[in-house]
Structure formats: C-alpha cells, structure tokens
C-alpha cells in the first residue's frame, strides 16, 4: 500500500474531458511564455534492444508541477510500449503521484494540437479534416472540437475498416458529425483546419489541394528524408510554429523546416503571447509542427492527481 496515488488509463478516461485537457495545456504554454516552464529536449538511454526515452519539465508558476515522463521503445512491446509519468510539487519537491499508461501522452498531444488550432486557425472554421485514424488522431479531433465549433469532421485513412471504425467512435465523442471519406483529396480541399496524424514517411496528400486560409497541423514524421507532410506546405505557409524550438534544434536529422524557413519558425507560446506572430489574414496558410513540449505531461498529470487526492 502506497501513500501516494497511482493512476491508470482507466482512471484518466473516467475523469477527463477535452475542454479540461486544453485548459491545462494552455496553462503550460502561458508558463512557457512567462519563462516559468523549464522544458529541455527529450533524451534517450540505451537499454538492450530498445531505449528509455525521457521528457522532463518543471513549471514553477501557478501550475507548480515538476516531473518526467518515460517510455520504452523495445521492439517486443509492439504498439503497447510502457509509459510512466512521475509528478512532484515544484516548490517543495514533495512527490505527488504516478500515472501509468498511454492516456496522458495522447491527451497532452491532442491538447497541444487544440491550442494550436485555437491560436492559428480561422475563427469561423467549419470543417475539420483528419488524415489518420489512430489513437493520436482521436485525441486531436476531441481537442480541436473543444476550441472550435466545427460543423463537420472528415476523416481519411487507407484502411476502410479503420476509418469507418474511427468515425463511429469519434462521432460519439464530439458535437459535430464525423464522416469517413474514401479519398484524401476532398478531406484536404474542404478542411479549414487539417490534422495529419499518420506514421507515413511519405507525403499523404498534395500541397496543391490546400485552399488558401487553411491551418495544418502535423504530428507524424517531420524530417527531410521522412515526412507525412508535402514539403510544398512549408513553402506555402505564411506562419510556421512549433511547440518547442529546443526540441527541433536537438534532432540529429534534418528537419522539414530548414534554411530560410527555419528563420520563420516561432514557438506557439510566443504566438499566443503576441498575436502579431500568428495568423494576420483570412487567407494565410498556417502550419503547426507538433514535437512535444516537455512538461506538458506533468502539468496535465497534476490536474488528474488533484482529482483523486
């Protein structure tokens, strides 16, 4: 018997709502902008046939949370890699609790995407387009619908069974109807905000399909030699943001935003603080490259631990 809480995915999913997730992540970005969130790049530790991957952060402002997330990448785990989030009081160092499972990681990535859409997409966005039908795509849809009153959600993935199942599940979780589409082109063409949430290392759509004014979020592969996003989107983008410049700079592979475009890359926290760094016109194409701001898992984890205290 421990004297601190240990939460599982079942606990998280029994207590969460996407509005609360987005609020927690928005607070993290506020701390980032204020300089009270320490968020270094993730680091890796060799461990036999795989690695242990750590992200750590400390929010010393109103969130008052510090800690780390660790997950393993061993091939024998398949898609069921173990994840653990440890949370401490940032002022006293007192241990607050543990969260075991995948829920926090997926929800915080979804929350980051929701904050990005709220910051960069047009206010009157009507259609959310989604390329991908996995766990991450589901959290992106939930968080996006928490910040915009979309009229419909269109989803495409190569597998008919996967996209139909995704649409049925997501349709029961968000207000707008979710419809599976058997061709990616209409999803991209009709989207006011487009989320790419795939594991593809080749572009999953044509940049020419994008209409002016579209916001695009990419959370899948984003390297020069492996990218779900066509590089033409980077060229077309009037605004390019990410959640962590230190993480982008720490990658040991060339990033999709390079050269002169790299000089235009801004942190989402700064765009939230200074709207002049974000969308300026209705026809701007905006791009958000999600890399995982460290500390967001800890801040979100704290919210759930407080509910079970």
C-alpha positions in Angstrom: 0.0 0.0 0.0 1.4 3.4 -1.0 0.7 6.8 0.5 0.6 8.4 -3.0 -1.9 7.9 -5.8 -1.1 5.6 -8.8 -3.4 6.3 -11.7 -4.1 4.1 -14.7 -5.6 4.8 -18.1 -8.9 3.7 -16.7 -8.7 6.4 -14.1 -7.8 9.1 -16.6 -10.5 8.2 -19.1 -13.1 8.1 -16.3 -12.4 11.6 -15.3 -11.3 13.6 -18.4 -13.0 16.0 -20.8 -11.3 17.7 -23.7 -12.0 21.2 -22.5 -10.2 20.5 -19.3 -7.3 19.0 -21.2 -7.0 22.0 -23.4 -7.2 24.3 -20.4 -4.3 22.5 -18.7 -2.1 22.6 -21.8 -3.0 26.3 -22.4 -1.7 27.0 -18.8 1.5 25.2 -19.8 2.0 27.5 -22.8 1.3 30.5 -20.6 4.1 29.4 -18.3 6.3 28.8 -21.3 5.7 32.4 -22.4 6.3 33.7 -18.9 9.6 31.9 -18.6 8.4 29.7 -15.7 8.4 26.4 -17.6 11.7 24.6 -17.9 11.3 22.3 -20.9 14.5 20.8 -22.2 14.6 18.4 -25.2 13.9 14.7 -24.6 16.8 12.4 -24.1 17.4 8.7 -24.8 19.1 5.9 -22.7 20.2 2.7 -24.5 18.5 -0.3 -22.8 19.2 -3.6 -24.5 17.2 -3.9 -27.7 15.5 -0.6 -27.2 15.7 2.7 -25.4 14.2 4.5 -22.5 13.0 7.9 -23.7 12.6 10.7 -21.1 10.9 14.1 -21.2 11.2 16.3 -18.1 9.8 19.6 -17.2 9.2 22.0 -14.3 6.5 24.6 -14.1 7.3 27.0 -11.2 4.4 29.4 -11.8 0.8 28.8 -10.9 0.9 25.1 -12.1 3.6 24.3 -9.5 4.4 20.9 -11.0 7.7 19.2 -11.9 8.5 15.7 -13.1 9.1 13.5 -16.0 7.6 11.0 -18.5 9.5 7.9 -19.6 8.6 5.3 -22.1 10.4 2.3 -23.7 10.9 1.5 -27.3 11.7 -2.2 -27.2 10.5 -4.0 -30.4 9.0 -6.9 -28.4 6.4 -4.4 -26.9 4.9 -3.8 -30.4 2.3 -1.0 -30.0 2.0 -1.5 -26.3 5.0 0.5 -25.1 5.0 1.1 -21.4 4.7 4.8 -20.2 5.1 6.3 -16.8 4.6 9.9 -15.6 6.0 10.9 -12.2 4.8 14.2 -10.7 6.3 16.3 -7.9 5.4 19.6 -6.2 7.7 22.1 -7.9 8.0 24.3 -4.7 8.6 21.6 -2.0 9.8 18.7 -4.1 7.1 16.5 -2.4 6.2 13.5 -4.5 2.6 13.8 -5.8 2.0 10.6 -7.6 2.4 8.3 -10.6 0.4 7.8 -13.8 0.9 4.6 -15.7 -0.4 4.1 -19.2 -0.8 5.8 -22.6 -3.7 8.2 -21.9 -1.7 11.2 -20.6 0.7 11.1 -23.5 -2.0 11.0 -26.1 -4.2 13.6 -24.4 -1.4 16.1 -24.0 -0.5 15.8 -27.7 -4.1 16.3 -28.5 -4.3 19.3 -26.2 -1.3 20.8 -27.8 -3.0 20.4 -31.2 -6.1 22.0 -29.8 -4.3 25.0 -28.5 -2.5 25.4 -31.9 -5.8 25.3 -33.8 -7.3 27.9 -31.4 -4.3 30.1 -31.9 -3.7 29.7 -35.7 -6.9 28.6 -37.4 -9.6 31.0 -38.6 -12.2 31.8 -36.1 -15.1 30.8 -38.4 -13.6 27.4 -39.3 -16.4 25.0 -40.3 -14.7 21.8 -41.4 -12.0 19.8 -39.6 -10.1 17.4 -41.8 -8.1 14.5 -40.4 -5.7 12.2 -42.2 -5.1 9.2 -39.9 -7.3 7.1 -37.7 -5.2 6.0 -34.8 -5.1 6.9 -31.1 -3.4 10.2 -31.7 -5.9 11.3 -34.3 -8.8 10.7 -32.0 -7.3 13.0 -29.3 -6.6 15.6 -31.9 -10.3 15.6 -33.0 -11.5 15.8 -29.4 -9.3 18.8 -28.5 -9.9 20.6 -31.8 -13.7 20.4 -31.3 -13.2 21.8 -27.8 -11.8 25.0 -29.2 -13.8 25.5 -32.4 -17.5 24.9 -33.3 -16.9 22.8 -36.4 -19.9 21.8 -38.4 -18.3 18.6 -39.6 -15.3 16.4 -39.3 -14.0 14.5 -42.3 -11.5 11.6 -41.8 -9.5 9.6 -44.2 -7.1 6.7 -43.7 -6.1 4.0 -46.2 -8.0 1.2 -44.5 -11.7 1.3 -45.0 -12.3 -0.6 -41.8 -10.1 1.7 -39.7 -11.6 5.0 -40.9 -15.2 3.7 -40.6 -14.4 2.5 -37.0 -12.7 5.8 -36.2 -15.6 7.8 -37.5 -18.1 5.8 -35.5 -16.1 6.2 -32.3 -15.3 9.8 -32.7 -18.8 10.7 -33.7 -19.9 9.7 -30.2 -17.3 11.9 -28.5 -17.7 15.3 -30.2 -20.6 17.5 -31.2 -20.2 17.8 -35.0 -20.9 14.7 -37.2 -17.7 12.7 -38.1 -17.7 11.2 -41.6 -15.3 8.7 -43.1 -14.2 9.5 -46.7 -12.6 7.1 -49.1 -10.3 9.7 -50.8 -7.9 12.1 -49.1 -8.4 14.9 -51.6 -11.8 16.1 -50.5 -10.7 15.9 -46.9 -7.9 18.3 -47.6 -9.8 20.5 -50.1 -12.7 21.1 -47.7 -10.7 21.5 -44.5 -10.5 24.8 -42.7 -8.2 23.1 -40.3 -6.3 19.9 -41.3 -4.6 17.5 -38.9 -2.1 15.0 -40.2 -1.7 12.2 -37.7 -0.1 9.3 -39.5 3.1 7.3 -39.3 3.8 7.7 -43.0 7.3 8.7 -44.1 5.9 9.8 -47.5 3.6 12.7 -48.1 -0.1 11.7 -47.6 -1.5 14.5 -49.7 -0.7 17.0 -52.5 0.1 20.5 -51.3 -1.9 21.9 -54.2 -5.1 20.5 -52.6 -4.9 23.1 -49.8 -7.2 26.0 -50.1 -5.9 29.5 -49.0 -6.6 30.2 -45.3 -6.2 26.6 -44.2 -4.5 25.7 -41.0 -2.4 22.5 -41.0 -1.1 20.5 -38.0 1.4 17.7 -38.5 2.2 15.3 -35.6 3.7 12.4 -37.6 7.2 12.1 -39.2 8.7 15.6 -39.9 12.2 15.0 -41.2 13.7 16.0 -44.6 14.1 12.3 -45.6 10.8 11.1 -43.9 7.7 13.3 -43.7 3.9 12.8 -43.8 3.6 16.4 -44.9 4.4 17.5 -48.5 7.3 20.0 -48.4 5.2 22.3 -50.5 3.1 23.1 -47.5 6.2 24.6 -45.8 6.8 26.7 -48.8 3.1 27.9 -48.9 2.9 28.6 -45.2 2.7 32.2 -44.1 3.1 31.3 -40.5 5.1 28.3 -39.2 5.0 27.4 -35.5 6.2 24.6 -33.2 5.7 23.9 -29.5 9.4 23.5 -28.7 12.3 25.1 -30.7 14.9 23.4 -28.4 13.4 20.0 -29.3 13.5 20.9 -33.1 17.1 22.0 -32.7 18.1 18.9 -30.8 17.1 16.4 -33.6 20.0 14.6 -35.2 18.2 14.5 -38.6 17.5 17.4 -40.9 14.1 18.9 -40.1 11.4 19.7 -42.7 11.6 23.4 -41.8 15.1 24.3 -42.9 17.1 27.2 -44.4 15.3 30.5 -44.6 12.1 28.8 -43.5 13.8 27.9 -40.2 14.3 31.6 -39.5 10.5 32.0 -39.7 9.8 29.2 -37.2 8.2 30.6 -34.0 7.2 29.0 -30.7 3.5 28.6 -30.2 3.8 30.1 -26.7 5.2 33.3 -28.3 2.4 33.4 -30.9 -0.2 33.1 -28.1 1.5 35.9 -26.2 2.0 38.1 -29.3 -0.8 37.7 -31.9 1.4 39.5 -34.4 3.4 36.3 -34.7 0.3 34.3 -35.8 -2.3 34.5 -38.4 -2.7 38.0 -39.9 -5.1 37.5 -42.8 -8.0 35.2 -43.5 -6.2 33.7 -46.5 -3.0 32.9 -44.6 -1.9 29.3 -44.6 -0.7 28.4 -41.1 1.4 25.4 -40.2 2.0 23.9 -36.7 4.7 21.2 -36.3 4.0 19.4 -33.1 7.1 17.9 -31.4 6.0 17.6 -27.8 6.7 20.4 -25.4 8.3 18.9 -22.3 6.5 19.4 -19.0 3.0 19.4 -20.6 2.5 15.8 -19.4 3.4 16.7 -15.9 1.1 19.7 -15.8 -1.8 17.7 -17.2 -0.9 14.8 -14.9 -1.2 17.1 -11.9 -4.8 18.0 -12.8 -5.8 14.4 -12.7 -3.9 13.6 -9.5 -5.6 16.5 -7.8 -9.0 15.0 -8.7 -8.0 11.7 -6.9 -6.4 13.3 -3.9 
